[in-house]
Amino acid sequence: MLSISGDTATLGQLTRDKGRLILKDRGFLKGRTLPQQVEPCWDIGVMGAVCHQSGREWESLTFVGTDFCISNEDLSSSRMGMMKAARNQFDENLLDFCGSYYRGYQLMLDSHFLPVVLPHVVELKDGNTGLAVSNLRVAGVSMEALYAVHDHLQNVIAPHLSLEAEDVFVDEDEFSSLFGKYQ
């Protein structure tokens, strides 16, 4: 989560400490980062929202694109074009994406965006709320910080996007129909 507090910006992880949520700095933004350096994330970087939606086939939080958000922002046509052009191997685009936040984040990473959650409430068209997800690449931070965040996200996301053989339940009949000709 990217947060501004006073005259400094912090990029870290929300954790619980004695029943309270605190933002623990992960050290991605080396040295002092001024609010002005990251304010573009709030102004021009919002790409969607992360929220809790029950009854979904995925167990994680949900990422939704801007088509599912109520926004008062004037989104430029070039930014909208970039978000529409951001597609994954399933032909899902970033504007109307609705899925696990792991898949949503991977879609953003594959499209050269760098997702970061902001402590900014976004109203959703279904009446719920979520937290804004922005593109950290619009911030004026060092390339070293961007690389570190990218690598961290890849390491966190990758295990949730692949299945091991033990993770998949297939009964004998289904296994035979799928792999019988290879026996």
Secondary structure, DSSP 8 states (H G I E B T S, - for coil): -EEEETTEEEEEEEEEETTEEEEEE-S-S-S---HHHHTHHHHT-EEEEEE--TT-SSSS-EEEEGGGB---S---HHHHHHHHH-B-TT--BSTT-EEEHHHHHHHHHHTT--EEEEEEEEEBTTS-EEEEEEEGGGS---HHHHHHHHHHHHHHHHHHH---GGG----HHHHHHHHGGG-
